[in-house]
Amino acid sequence: MKRNVQLSVMLMMTLMLFPSLNAKNEAYVSDTFKTKHNREVKITFIKHGSLQIAYDNFLIQVDPVSMFADYSTFPKADVILITHEHEDHLDPKAIEALTKENTVPVMNESSAKKSGNTKAKIMKNGDKMELPNQITIEAVPAYNITPGREQFHPRSRDNGYVLSIDGLRIYIAGDTEDIPEMKNLKNIDIAFLPVNQPYTMTVAQAVNAAKMFSPKVLYPYHFGNTDVKPLGGLLKNSGIEVRLREMQ
């Protein structure tokens, strides 16, 4: 009996001294989706605009920021997507923590200049990139259209991204309002729309945006203190499933 107690104490001390590399990440909620070939894509909701997307041992980090997570506890990324230059989306410290020798940082031009990242792959609105594992990235517009708000995210500067992962299409809007270019989005399975007035969308704008391209699943994100709960009711019977996660 005494020996069992000693072993238990030693085990507890070992776990305290050598925690799992993923222990801190277990606090984050994840959803899993299937691709057209029935392979898994796991999306982890970190906070605000920060997401992690994992597929077939390939890891994509979206807008990683140190104020939202300790990225030194995360596995290194294969691709890091940056939507724009604001500090709640662009954080050189988090990028450095996630970078390995062959990591590809993908940014708009202003983010690359601000971060000084010489390895950045610059994408403009309309650019496409082919990656391994049947992954395609397309940079799409993200900007403000409400009079008096244009200075927050001017047209043609920032990116949203559409990821196609073995046929599963994920739209990450970045900081934007319900711009007319959203009508050009096709076959979107999963969409992330920012609902953070006055910098991005109001709830009504998010509803209008979602109806423009009808994603199968909609996640409001980057919503700060905005109450996004009404979205489910406002999009009822639209064929769009609204899922709420802790993405303030």
PEKA-V698199 format. One line per field, one symbol per residue. phi: phi as a letter, one per 30 degrees, with the letter a starting at -180 (. if undefined). burial: # if it has 24 or more other ideal C-beta (glycine too) atoms within 12 Angstrom, else .. Layout:
phi->???
burial->???
//
This chain:
phi->.ddddddddddddddddbdedceddddcdbbcbcddciccccccccahccbbbcahicbccchdbddcacddccddcdbbccdaddddbcbedddddcccecdcdcbddddddddiddcdcdbcejdbbcbdihcbcbdbdaacbdejceddbddiccccbcccchjdcbccdicacddddddddbhddbbccdbbdcdbcdedddddddddbhddbccdbhchcddcedeeddcdicicdcccbdbd
burial->........................#..#..#.#.#.....###############..#########.##.#.##############.#####.##.###...##########..#.#..######...#.#.#.###########......##...##########.############.##..#..##########.#####.###################..#.#..#..##....#.####.##
//
